[in-house]
Amino acid sequence: MTHVARTASAAFHALAHQRVHLRGQAEHVLATQIAVTRVASPTGNEAQRAGWMANALRLIGYAPRIDAAGNVVARLRGHDD
C-alpha cells in the first residue's frame, strides 16, 4: 500500500464518528437544501439568497456578514480563538 493510500485509509477510519453523525443529520440537511433552493437567486442577483443564508447562520449563533462581492462570510472559531 502506498503512503497516499495509507494516509487516506487512516483519515477514512479516523472520521468514522463524524460520518455516523452526518448520517443522522440527513433529513435536516435535505430540508435545508430544499429551503435554500426555494429562495430566488438569478445570476447576478443573489442578494435575496445571501440574506436568507446570513439569517440562517445568525439563528444558529454565528455573526455573518455579506462582503462587497455579495458572499456570506461567517467565522468558525477554533480552540485558539
Secondary structure, DSSP 8 states (H G I E B T S, - for coil): --HHHHHHHHHHHHTHHHHHHHHHTHHHHHHHHHHHHTS---TT--HHHHHHHHHHHHHTT---EE-TTS-EE-----TT-
